[in-house]
């Protein structure tokens, strides 16, 4: 029997990390967010995201690759990146914000 895999979520959308790239949203929805950590900074013993690139991506396989990126922004830190990512994702997928 296959075990159901649980994902970390933020405001009801799953987060999947691969290295310095984080995918936010459901792949079966019309849009997802791709967050790339461009630079980090050392704060005490922790390495924190400094410059973060946020992109709203169209998941339609029929869309040309250069038209897949609908919006993009550069943010300072993960909090600002996740804040704008949630707003863009909920509006693009027409989900009512919490």
N, CA, C and O atoms as a GROMACS GRO file, in nm:
protein
  392
    1UNK      N    1   0.084  -0.118   0.000
    1UNK     CA    2   0.000   0.000   0.000
    1UNK      C    3   0.088   0.124   0.000
    1UNK      O    4   0.181   0.135   0.080
    2UNK      N    5   0.059   0.218  -0.089
    2UNK     CA    6   0.139   0.340  -0.100
    2UNK      C    7   0.107   0.434   0.014
    2UNK      O    8  -0.008   0.452   0.053
    3UNK      N    9   0.212   0.493   0.067
    3UNK     CA   10   0.197   0.588   0.177
    3UNK      C   11   0.173   0.728   0.119
    3UNK      O   12   0.247   0.771   0.030
    4UNK      N   13   0.072   0.797   0.168
    4UNK     CA   14   0.042   0.932   0.120
    4UNK      C   15   0.147   1.027   0.173
    4UNK      O   16   0.174   1.033   0.293
    5UNK      N   17   0.207   1.104   0.082
    5UNK     CA   18   0.312   1.196   0.121
    5UNK      C   19   0.251   1.330   0.160
    5UNK      O   20   0.169   1.386   0.087
    6UNK      N   21   0.292   1.380   0.276
    6UNK     CA   22   0.244   1.509   0.324
    6UNK      C   23   0.348   1.616   0.290
    6UNK      O   24   0.468   1.595   0.307
    7UNK      N   25   0.301   1.730   0.241
    7UNK     CA   26   0.388   1.841   0.209
    7UNK      C   27   0.374   1.950   0.314
    7UNK      O   28   0.268   1.965   0.375
    8UNK      N   29   0.481   2.024   0.335
    8UNK     CA   30   0.475   2.143   0.417
    8UNK      C   31   0.386   2.242   0.344
    8UNK      O   32   0.398   2.257   0.222
    9UNK      N   33   0.296   2.310   0.414
    9UNK     CA   34   0.206   2.405   0.349
    9UNK      C   35   0.219   2.543   0.413
    9UNK      O   36   0.260   2.557   0.528
   10UNK      N   37   0.184   2.644   0.336
   10UNK     CA   38   0.175   2.782   0.383
   10UNK      C   39   0.045   2.837   0.328
   10UNK      O   40   0.028   2.848   0.206
   11UNK      N   41  -0.047   2.871   0.416
   11UNK     CA   42  -0.179   2.922   0.379
   11UNK      C   43  -0.248   2.830   0.277
   11UNK      O   44  -0.297   2.875   0.174
   12UNK      N   45  -0.251   2.703   0.309
   12UNK     CA   46  -0.319   2.598   0.232
   12UNK      C   47  -0.258   2.564   0.096
   12UNK      O   48  -0.319   2.489   0.020
   13UNK      N   49  -0.142   2.614   0.065
   13UNK     CA   50  -0.072   2.576  -0.058
   13UNK      C   51   0.055   2.498  -0.021
   13UNK      O   52   0.124   2.536   0.074
   14UNK      N   53   0.086   2.391  -0.093
   14UNK     CA   54   0.207   2.314  -0.061
   14UNK      C   55   0.336   2.385  -0.102
   14UNK      O   56   0.340   2.462  -0.198
   15UNK      N   57   0.440   2.357  -0.026
   15UNK     CA   58   0.575   2.406  -0.054
   15UNK      C   59   0.666   2.286  -0.080
   15UNK      O   60   0.667   2.191  -0.003
   16UNK      N   61   0.741   2.292  -0.190
   16UNK     CA   62   0.836   2.186  -0.223
   16UNK      C   63   0.969   2.253  -0.254
   16UNK      O   64   0.976   2.342  -0.339
   17UNK      N   65   1.074   2.210  -0.183
   17UNK     CA   66   1.205   2.272  -0.201
   17UNK      C   67   1.300   2.177  -0.271
   17UNK      O   68   1.304   2.057  -0.242
   18UNK      N   69   1.377   2.233  -0.364
   18UNK     CA   70   1.482   2.160  -0.433
   18UNK      C   71   1.604   2.252  -0.436
   18UNK      O   72   1.615   2.338  -0.523
   19UNK      N   73   1.696   2.234  -0.341
   19UNK     CA   74   1.812   2.321  -0.332
   19UNK      C   75   1.772   2.462  -0.292
   19UNK      O   76   1.711   2.482  -0.187
   20UNK      N   77   1.804   2.559  -0.376
   20UNK     CA   78   1.770   2.699  -0.348
   20UNK      C   79   1.645   2.744  -0.424
   20UNK      O   80   1.620   2.863  -0.438
   21UNK      N   81   1.568   2.647  -0.473
   21UNK     CA   82   1.443   2.676  -0.543
   21UNK      C   83   1.327   2.618  -0.464
   21UNK      O   84   1.331   2.503  -0.420
   22UNK      N   85   1.222   2.698  -0.447
   22UNK     CA   86   1.102   2.655  -0.376
   22UNK      C   87   0.984   2.670  -0.469
   22UNK      O   88   0.963   2.776  -0.529
   23UNK      N   89   0.905   2.564  -0.482
   23UNK     CA   90   0.783   2.569  -0.562
   23UNK      C   91   0.666   2.580  -0.465
   23UNK      O   92   0.657   2.505  -0.367
   24UNK      N   93   0.577   2.675  -0.492
   24UNK     CA   94   0.466   2.706  -0.402
   24UNK      C   95   0.336   2.696  -0.480
   24UNK      O   96   0.316   2.770  -0.577
   25UNK      N   97   0.248   2.607  -0.440
   25UNK     CA   98   0.121   2.589  -0.507
   25UNK      C   99   0.102   2.446  -0.555
   25UNK      O  100   0.194   2.364  -0.546
   26UNK      N  101  -0.016   2.418  -0.605
   26UNK     CA  102  -0.051   2.286  -0.657
   26UNK      C  103  -0.022   2.282  -0.807
   26UNK      O  104  -0.064   2.371  -0.881
   27UNK      N  105   0.048   2.180  -0.851
   27UNK     CA  106   0.085   2.171  -0.993
   27UNK      C  107  -0.035   2.151  -1.084
   27UNK      O  108  -0.024   2.174  -1.204
   28UNK      N  109  -0.148   2.108  -1.031
   28UNK     CA  110  -0.268   2.091  -1.112
   28UNK      C  111  -0.351   2.220  -1.124
   28UNK      O  112  -0.447   2.223  -1.200
   29UNK      N  113  -0.315   2.325  -1.050
   29UNK     CA  114  -0.381   2.456  -1.063
   29UNK      C  115  -0.327   2.527  -1.187
   29UNK      O  116  -0.222   2.490  -1.238
   30UNK      N  117  -0.397   2.630  -1.235
   30UNK     CA  118  -0.350   2.702  -1.354
   30UNK      C  119  -0.215   2.773  -1.335
   30UNK      O  120  -0.142   2.793  -1.432
   31UNK      N  121  -0.182   2.811  -1.210
   31UNK     CA  122  -0.057   2.884  -1.183
   31UNK      C  123   0.010   2.831  -1.058
   31UNK      O  124  -0.055   2.785  -0.964
   32UNK      N  125   0.144   2.839  -1.057
   32UNK     CA  126   0.224   2.811  -0.938
   32UNK      C  127   0.326   2.922  -0.924
   32UNK      O  128   0.344   3.004  -1.014
   33UNK      N  129   0.393   2.924  -0.810
   33UNK     CA  130   0.500   3.022  -0.785
   33UNK      C  131   0.632   2.948  -0.778
   33UNK      O  132   0.642   2.841  -0.718
   34UNK      N  133   0.735   3.006  -0.839
   34UNK     CA  134   0.871   2.956  -0.824
   34UNK      C  135   0.951   3.064  -0.752
   34UNK      O  136   0.959   3.177  -0.798
   35UNK      N  137   1.011   3.026  -0.639
   35UNK     CA  138   1.091   3.118  -0.560
   35UNK      C  139   1.235   3.069  -0.565
   35UNK      O  140   1.263   2.954  -0.534
   36UNK      N  141   1.326   3.158  -0.605
   36UNK     CA  142   1.467   3.123  -0.613
   36UNK      C  143   1.545   3.211  -0.517
   36UNK      O  144   1.535   3.334  -0.521
   37UNK      N  145   1.623   3.149  -0.430
   37UNK     CA  146   1.707   3.223  -0.336
   37UNK      C  147   1.835   3.258  -0.411
   37UNK      O  148   1.918   3.172  -0.439
   38UNK      N  149   1.851   3.387  -0.442
   38UNK     CA  150   1.966   3.433  -0.520
   38UNK      C  151   2.089   3.452  -0.432
   38UNK      O  152   2.199   3.410  -0.469
   39UNK      N  153   2.072   3.516  -0.316
   39UNK     CA  154   2.183   3.538  -0.224
   39UNK      C  155   2.137   3.508  -0.082
   39UNK      O  156   2.019   3.516  -0.050
   40UNK      N  157   2.234   3.475   0.002
   40UNK     CA  158   2.207   3.450   0.144
   40UNK      C  159   2.302   3.535   0.227
   40UNK      O  160   2.402   3.586   0.178
   41UNK      N  161   2.267   3.549   0.356
   41UNK     CA  162   2.356   3.618   0.449
   41UNK      C  163   2.363   3.538   0.577
   41UNK      O  164   2.270   3.466   0.613
   42UNK      N  165   2.475   3.551   0.646
   42UNK     CA  166   2.497   3.479   0.770
   42UNK      C  167   2.451   3.566   0.887
   42UNK      O  168   2.496   3.680   0.902
   43UNK      N  169   2.361   3.513   0.969
   43UNK     CA  170   2.314   3.581   1.089
   43UNK      C  171   2.338   3.485   1.205
   43UNK      O  172   2.263   3.389   1.224
   44UNK      N  173   2.441   3.512   1.281
   44UNK     CA  174   2.480   3.419   1.388
   44UNK      C  175   2.522   3.288   1.327
   44UNK      O  176   2.611   3.284   1.241
   45UNK      N  177   2.460   3.179   1.370
   45UNK     CA  178   2.491   3.046   1.317
   45UNK      C  179   2.403   3.008   1.199
   45UNK      O  180   2.422   2.901   1.140
   46UNK      N  181   2.307   3.092   1.164
   46UNK     CA  182   2.210   3.060   1.060
   46UNK      C  183   2.241   3.132   0.929
   46UNK      O  184   2.291   3.244   0.929
   47UNK      N  185   2.211   3.065   0.819
   47UNK     CA  186   2.222   3.125   0.685
   47UNK      C  187   2.079   3.158   0.640
   47UNK      O  188   1.997   3.068   0.624
   48UNK      N  189   2.051   3.286   0.619
   48UNK     CA  190   1.917   3.332   0.583
   48UNK      C  191   1.914   3.384   0.440
   48UNK      O  192   2.013   3.436   0.390
   49UNK      N  193   1.797   3.369   0.376
   49UNK     CA  194   1.779   3.421   0.240
   49UNK      C  195   1.785   3.572   0.243
   49UNK      O  196   1.724   3.635   0.330
   50UNK      N  197   1.857   3.631   0.150
   50UNK     CA  198   1.869   3.777   0.142
   50UNK      C  199   1.794   3.827   0.019
   50UNK      O  200   1.688   3.888   0.032
   51UNK      N  201   1.846   3.802  -0.099
   51UNK     CA  202   1.780   3.842  -0.223
   51UNK      C  203   1.704   3.722  -0.278
   51UNK      O  204   1.762   3.616  -0.300
   52UNK      N  205   1.572   3.739  -0.300
   52UNK     CA  206   1.485   3.629  -0.341
   52UNK      C  207   1.409   3.670  -0.467
   52UNK      O  208   1.351   3.778  -0.472
   53UNK      N  209   1.409   3.583  -0.567
   53UNK     CA  210   1.337   3.608  -0.691
   53UNK      C  211   1.206   3.530  -0.689
   53UNK      O  212   1.205   3.410  -0.661
   54UNK      N  213   1.095   3.597  -0.718
   54UNK     CA  214   0.962   3.536  -0.716
   54UNK      C  215   0.904   3.543  -0.857
   54UNK      O  216   0.906   3.649  -0.920
   55UNK      N  217   0.852   3.429  -0.907
   55UNK     CA  218   0.793   3.425  -1.041
   55UNK      C  219   0.660   3.351  -1.037
   55UNK      O  220   0.650   3.243  -0.978
   56UNK      N  221   0.559   3.409  -1.099
   56UNK     CA  222   0.430   3.344  -1.117
   56UNK      C  223   0.437   3.271  -1.251
   56UNK      O  224   0.460   3.332  -1.355
   57UNK      N  225   0.417   3.138  -1.247
   57UNK     CA  226   0.436   3.053  -1.364
   57UNK      C  227   0.302   2.993  -1.407
   57UNK      O  228   0.226   2.942  -1.325
   58UNK      N  229   0.275   2.999  -1.537
   58UNK     CA  230   0.157   2.935  -1.596
   58UNK      C  231   0.188   2.787  -1.614
   58UNK      O  232   0.292   2.753  -1.672
   59UNK      N  233   0.101   2.698  -1.565
   59UNK     CA  234   0.126   2.554  -1.574
   59UNK      C  235   0.069   2.489  -1.699
   59UNK      O  236   0.083   2.368  -1.717
   60UNK      N  237   0.004   2.565  -1.785
   60UNK     CA  238  -0.056   2.511  -1.908
   60UNK      C  239   0.056   2.460  -2.000
   60UNK      O  240   0.141   2.539  -2.041
   61UNK      N  241   0.056   2.331  -2.034
   61UNK     CA  242   0.163   2.278  -2.119
   61UNK      C  243   0.159   2.331  -2.263
   61UNK      O  244   0.258   2.319  -2.335
   62UNK      N  245   0.047   2.388  -2.306
   62UNK     CA  246   0.036   2.441  -2.441
   62UNK      C  247   0.090   2.583  -2.456
   62UNK      O  248   0.100   2.633  -2.568
   63UNK      N  249   0.124   2.647  -2.345
   63UNK     CA  250   0.178   2.784  -2.350
   63UNK      C  251   0.326   2.777  -2.387
   63UNK      O  252   0.399   2.691  -2.338
   64UNK      N  253   0.368   2.869  -2.474
   64UNK     CA  254   0.509   2.874  -2.515
   64UNK      C  255   0.598   2.898  -2.393
   64UNK      O  256   0.558   2.971  -2.302
   65UNK      N  257   0.718   2.839  -2.389
   65UNK     CA  258   0.806   2.854  -2.273
   65UNK      C  259   0.835   2.999  -2.234
   65UNK      O  260   0.842   3.030  -2.116
   66UNK      N  261   0.851   3.086  -2.330
   66UNK     CA  262   0.881   3.225  -2.296
   66UNK      C  263   0.759   3.301  -2.244
   66UNK      O  264   0.774   3.409  -2.186
   67UNK      N  265   0.640   3.246  -2.262
   67UNK     CA  266   0.518   3.308  -2.210
   67UNK      C  267   0.473   3.247  -2.077
   67UNK      O  268   0.371   3.289  -2.021
   68UNK      N  269   0.548   3.150  -2.025
   68UNK     CA  270   0.509   3.084  -1.899
   68UNK      C  271   0.523   3.177  -1.779
   68UNK      O  272   0.442   3.168  -1.686
   69UNK      N  273   0.622   3.265  -1.778
   69UNK     CA  274   0.641   3.356  -1.666
   69UNK      C  275   0.546   3.474  -1.683
   69UNK      O  276   0.559   3.554  -1.776
   70UNK      N  277   0.448   3.482  -1.592
   70UNK     CA  278   0.344   3.584  -1.601
   70UNK      C  279   0.386   3.711  -1.526
   70UNK      O  280   0.367   3.823  -1.576
   71UNK      N  281   0.444   3.694  -1.408
   71UNK     CA  282   0.491   3.806  -1.326
   71UNK      C  283   0.621   3.766  -1.261
   71UNK      O  284   0.646   3.647  -1.238
   72UNK      N  285   0.706   3.865  -1.231
   72UNK     CA  286   0.828   3.837  -1.155
   72UNK      C  287   0.866   3.959  -1.074
   72UNK      O  288   0.837   4.073  -1.109
   73UNK      N  289   0.932   3.931  -0.962
   73UNK     CA  290   0.972   4.037  -0.871
   73UNK      C  291   1.093   3.990  -0.790
   73UNK      O  292   1.114   3.870  -0.771
   74UNK      N  293   1.171   4.085  -0.744
   74UNK     CA  294   1.284   4.056  -0.656
   74UNK      C  295   1.252   4.115  -0.520
   74UNK      O  296   1.215   4.232  -0.509
   75UNK      N  297   1.264   4.033  -0.416
   75UNK     CA  298   1.231   4.076  -0.280
   75UNK      C  299   1.350   4.059  -0.188
   75UNK      O  300   1.442   3.981  -0.216
   76UNK      N  301   1.348   4.132  -0.078
   76UNK     CA  302   1.452   4.124   0.025
   76UNK      C  303   1.400   4.034   0.136
   76UNK      O  304   1.318   4.077   0.217
   77UNK      N  305   1.445   3.910   0.141
   77UNK     CA  306   1.407   3.817   0.247
   77UNK      C  307   1.288   3.730   0.209
   77UNK      O  308   1.210   3.762   0.120
   78UNK      N  309   1.277   3.617   0.281
   78UNK     CA  310   1.171   3.520   0.253
   78UNK      C  311   1.033   3.569   0.294
   78UNK      O  312   0.934   3.534   0.230
   79UNK      N  313   1.024   3.649   0.400
   79UNK     CA  314   0.892   3.695   0.443
   79UNK      C  315   0.823   3.776   0.333
   79UNK      O  316   0.708   3.750   0.300
   80UNK      N  317   0.895   3.872   0.278
   80UNK     CA  318   0.839   3.956   0.171
   80UNK      C  319   0.809   3.871   0.047
   80UNK      O  320   0.709   3.894  -0.022
   81UNK      N  321   0.894   3.773   0.018
   81UNK     CA  322   0.874   3.686  -0.098
   81UNK      C  323   0.749   3.600  -0.081
   81UNK      O  324   0.670   3.587  -0.174
   82UNK      N  325   0.731   3.541   0.036
   82UNK     CA  326   0.614   3.456   0.060
   82UNK      C  327   0.486   3.538   0.064
   82UNK      O  328   0.380   3.491   0.024
   83UNK      N  329   0.495   3.661   0.112
   83UNK     CA  330   0.379   3.750   0.118
   83UNK      C  331   0.328   3.779  -0.023
   83UNK      O  332   0.208   3.764  -0.049
   84UNK      N  333   0.415   3.821  -0.113
   84UNK     CA  334   0.372   3.853  -0.249
   84UNK      C  335   0.336   3.724  -0.324
   84UNK      O  336   0.246   3.726  -0.408
   85UNK      N  337   0.405   3.614  -0.296
   85UNK     CA  338   0.374   3.487  -0.362
   85UNK      C  339   0.231   3.442  -0.331
   85UNK      O  340   0.160   3.397  -0.421
   86UNK      N  341   0.190   3.454  -0.207
   86UNK     CA  342   0.054   3.413  -0.170
   86UNK      C  343  -0.051   3.502  -0.237
   86UNK      O  344  -0.152   3.453  -0.286
   87UNK      N  345  -0.025   3.632  -0.240
   87UNK     CA  346  -0.120   3.725  -0.304
   87UNK      C  347  -0.134   3.693  -0.452
   87UNK      O  348  -0.245   3.681  -0.503
   88UNK      N  349  -0.022   3.679  -0.522
   88UNK     CA  350  -0.026   3.649  -0.665
   88UNK      C  351  -0.094   3.516  -0.692
   88UNK      O  352  -0.177   3.506  -0.783
   89UNK      N  353  -0.060   3.415  -0.614
   89UNK     CA  354  -0.114   3.281  -0.636
   89UNK      C  355  -0.265   3.276  -0.611
   89UNK      O  356  -0.339   3.215  -0.688
   90UNK      N  357  -0.309   3.337  -0.503
   90UNK     CA  358  -0.453   3.333  -0.473
   90UNK      C  359  -0.533   3.412  -0.576
   90UNK      O  360  -0.644   3.372  -0.611
   91UNK      N  361  -0.479   3.523  -0.624
   91UNK     CA  362  -0.549   3.601  -0.727
   91UNK      C  363  -0.549   3.528  -0.861
   91UNK      O  364  -0.651   3.524  -0.930
   92UNK      N  365  -0.435   3.471  -0.899
   92UNK     CA  366  -0.423   3.404  -1.029
   92UNK      C  367  -0.512   3.280  -1.034
   92UNK      O  368  -0.572   3.251  -1.138
   93UNK      N  369  -0.519   3.207  -0.924
   93UNK     CA  370  -0.602   3.087  -0.919
   93UNK      C  371  -0.741   3.114  -0.868
   93UNK      O  372  -0.820   3.022  -0.846
   94UNK      N  373  -0.772   3.240  -0.848
   94UNK     CA  374  -0.904   3.288  -0.804
   94UNK      C  375  -0.952   3.218  -0.678
   94UNK      O  376  -1.068   3.180  -0.666
   95UNK      N  377  -0.858   3.202  -0.583
   95UNK     CA  378  -0.892   3.147  -0.454
   95UNK      C  379  -0.910   3.263  -0.357
   95UNK      O  380  -0.829   3.356  -0.355
   96UNK      N  381  -1.013   3.258  -0.278
   96UNK     CA  382  -1.040   3.366  -0.184
   96UNK      C  383  -0.933   3.370  -0.076
   96UNK      O  384  -0.911   3.269  -0.010
   97UNK      N  385  -0.865   3.486  -0.054
   97UNK     CA  386  -0.761   3.495   0.050
   97UNK      C  387  -0.821   3.473   0.189
   97UNK      O  388  -0.938   3.500   0.213
   98UNK      N  389  -0.737   3.422   0.280
   98UNK     CA  390  -0.781   3.397   0.418
   98UNK      C  391  -0.781   3.524   0.498
   98UNK      O  392  -0.815   3.523   0.616
   0.00000   0.00000   0.00000
